[in-house]
Amino acid sequence: MLNILSRPPMYDQQAVQPMRDELIAVGFTELLSPSDVENAITNNQDKTVLVMINSVCGCAAGSARPGISLALQNDIIPDKLYTVFAGQERDAVDKVREYIKGFPPSSPSIGLFKNGELLYFMRRLDIEGFTAEHIANNLKQVFNELCSAKGPSITPEQFAQVMHAKACGSKIPLFKQN
């Protein structure tokens, strides 16, 4: 969904929609504004909150989104699942990054929070060049250690139907404002 009240997106909305849909299909809710981000991260009443900074890059398509989707088939998962999209809702992404102290901006990336505090952060450096299975295994270990909600996020039958968007950002048309 396009948030036209902030800085314009970098990419054509229709072109990135499949990349958004991939995470929504496994239980994520999009955060479209800085206030959405603040409410999600700070008003979670002792619950674990997973936030993925989604991206158009190839490592998001080949590793991060498939890996996080697979990890959410685990028996233990975070309580809440949220996503922002780098280059699209730029103000919301900037707000998430304010909560990720001690790390340079990174997308794709995955943060696990509790009561507004960052518990775990997976940087692009930890994603790029690794398989989806490797990403999933790392996240499952984190979930097992720090989370308590019952998984999976969707049934195995639903998971089998998830379509992973395989597109590189260099092939996605830029947003053209009229």
DRENLUM-556573 format. One line per 3 residues: number of its first residue (from 1); their letters; for each residue x, y, z of C-alpha. Coordinates in pm, 1 decimal. Layout:
% residues N
NUM) A) X Y Z  ... .
END
This chain:
% residues 178
1) MLN) 0.0 0.0 0.0  140.4 338.7 -99.5  179.0 603.3 168.7 .
4) ILS) 177.2 929.9 -26.1  198.3 1150.2 284.5  574.5 1105.2 317.1 .
7) RPP) 876.1 1100.8 85.9  785.0 935.3 -242.9  877.2 570.7 -298.3 .
10) MYD) 1175.7 481.1 -511.3  1012.2 194.2 -701.6  689.1 140.9 -888.2 .
13) QQA) 430.0 16.8 -639.3  281.7 -251.3 -865.4  626.5 -391.0 -937.0 .
16) VQP) 708.3 -442.6 -568.4  364.6 -566.7 -461.4  454.6 -937.1 -505.7 .
19) MRD) 748.5 -883.3 -267.6  509.9 -738.2 -10.6  251.8 -1011.0 -66.3 .
22) ELI) 509.0 -1281.5 1.8  549.6 -1165.0 362.7  181.2 -1083.0 413.4 .
25) AVG) 100.1 -1439.2 304.7  300.7 -1580.4 597.0  144.0 -1353.6 858.9 .
28) FTE) 323.5 -1018.9 845.8  147.6 -684.0 885.0  288.1 -383.6 700.8 .
31) LLS) 394.1 -75.3 893.3  342.5 224.0 665.9  421.2 523.5 885.4 .
34) PSD) 656.3 620.3 1169.0  365.0 611.3 1414.3  277.7 256.1 1300.3 .
37) VEN) 637.1 156.1 1372.7  646.2 323.0 1712.2  318.0 159.1 1817.6 .
40) AIT) 429.9 -184.5 1698.2  771.2 -179.5 1862.7  694.8 0.3 2189.4 .
43) NNQ) 332.9 -94.9 2267.1  365.4 -471.5 2267.3  303.5 -557.2 2635.2 .
46) DKT) 598.4 -788.7 2693.0  552.2 -964.2 2358.2  825.1 -1039.2 2104.9 .
49) VLV) 799.8 -835.1 1786.5  976.0 -936.0 1465.5  1031.5 -659.9 1209.1 .
52) MIN) 1172.4 -731.9 865.3  1305.7 -447.5 656.7  1207.7 -581.8 316.7 .
55) SVC) 1400.2 -492.0 2.6  1400.7 -527.7 -374.2  1752.4 -673.9 -379.9 .
58) GCA) 1833.4 -1024.6 -491.2  1934.7 -1145.3 -144.3  1589.1 -1046.6 -16.2 .
61) AGS) 1430.1 -1252.7 -293.7  1665.0 -1549.6 -279.4  1738.3 -1576.2 92.0 .
64) ARP) 1569.9 -1333.6 331.7  1200.3 -1364.2 242.7  1207.4 -1740.6 175.8 .
67) GIS) 1423.2 -1791.6 486.3  1203.9 -1595.4 723.3  894.3 -1762.2 578.2 .
70) LAL) 1045.2 -2104.9 640.9  1155.1 -2005.7 993.0  795.4 -1911.4 1075.1 .
73) QND) 699.7 -2277.3 1025.5  883.0 -2341.9 1353.8  690.2 -2458.2 1662.4 .
76) IIP) 795.4 -2140.5 1847.2  774.1 -1799.4 1678.8  754.7 -1429.9 1774.4 .
79) DKL) 423.8 -1293.6 1902.1  394.2 -1022.7 1635.4  521.6 -1004.6 1277.4 .
82) YTV) 571.4 -671.9 1101.2  743.6 -547.2 788.2  853.5 -219.4 634.6 .
85) FAG) 984.1 -179.4 281.4  1316.2 -4.7 215.7  1284.1 254.0 -58.5 .
88) QER) 905.0 257.3 -35.0  773.2 379.7 302.0  1101.8 552.4 369.8 .
91) DAV) 994.1 739.6 682.8  868.6 416.8 841.7  1198.5 244.6 759.3 .
94) DKV) 1391.6 533.9 912.4  1183.4 497.9 1229.0  1259.9 124.4 1255.3 .
97) REY) 1628.8 203.9 1214.6  1609.5 440.7 1513.4  1537.7 133.0 1728.6 .
100) IKG) 1831.0 -60.4 1580.5  2113.0 103.6 1772.9  2473.9 14.4 1706.3 .
103) FPP) 2423.6 -107.7 1349.9  2448.3 84.7 1022.2  2138.4 93.5 797.2 .
106) SSP) 2088.9 -244.9 634.6  1830.3 -392.4 403.1  1711.5 -651.6 394.4 .
109) SIG) 1743.0 -705.9 766.1  1548.6 -860.3 1052.3  1511.2 -732.5 1406.9 .
112) LFK) 1353.2 -898.0 1708.5  1228.3 -658.7 1977.5  1066.2 -680.5 2317.6 .
115) NGE) 933.2 -376.3 2503.3  1104.9 -146.9 2255.6  1447.3 -306.7 2302.3 .
118) LLY) 1637.5 -483.6 2026.4  1705.2 -845.6 2127.1  1851.3 -972.6 1799.4 .
121) FMR) 1946.1 -825.9 1462.2  2024.8 -1003.2 1136.1  2205.5 -767.6 899.1 .
124) RLD) 2224.7 -787.1 521.7  2579.8 -909.9 581.9  2427.8 -1210.4 763.7 .
127) IEG) 2186.1 -1274.8 474.5  2371.2 -1207.2 149.5  2533.3 -1520.6 8.4 .
130) FTA) 2350.6 -1757.7 243.3  2069.4 -1996.1 153.8  1711.5 -1958.3 270.6 .
133) EHI) 1759.7 -2273.8 478.8  2063.2 -2123.5 652.5  1867.6 -1805.1 731.3 .
136) ANN) 1572.9 -2012.4 856.5  1792.8 -2226.3 1081.2  1953.9 -1918.4 1237.9 .
139) LKQ) 1615.9 -1758.0 1298.4  1468.0 -2078.3 1443.3  1749.0 -2086.8 1700.7 .
142) VFN) 1669.3 -1726.8 1795.4  1295.3 -1801.2 1813.7  1354.1 -2106.9 2032.8 .
145) ELC) 1569.9 -1903.9 2270.0  1382.1 -1571.9 2287.5  1020.5 -1631.0 2182.6 .
148) SAK) 724.3 -1822.5 2322.9  431.4 -1791.1 2079.9  302.9 -2111.4 1926.1 .
151) GPS) 393.4 -2161.0 1560.7  370.7 -2200.3 1276.4  247.3 -1861.8 1151.9 .
154) ITP) 40.6 -2037.2 882.1  -42.6 -2401.6 823.2  198.5 -2619.7 625.1 .
157) EQF) -68.3 -2643.6 355.4  -90.0 -2264.5 329.8  289.2 -2240.2 333.7 .
160) AQV) 311.7 -2477.9 36.7  102.4 -2228.3 -161.4  321.0 -1922.1 -88.6 .
163) MHA) 471.5 -1775.5 -402.8  822.5 -1636.1 -354.0  883.4 -1324.6 -563.2 .
166) KAC) 1211.3 -1370.4 -748.8  1306.5 -1033.9 -896.3  1620.1 -826.4 -873.4 .
169) GSK) 1589.6 -458.6 -785.1  1783.1 -354.3 -1093.6  1491.9 -475.8 -1306.6 .
172) IPL) 1217.1 -297.5 -1111.6  1088.0 25.7 -1261.7  1143.7 341.6 -1060.9 .
175) FKQ) 844.0 530.1 -924.4  736.9 813.3 -1153.7  544.5 1086.0 -981.2 .
178) N) 293.7 1269.0 -1202.4 .
END
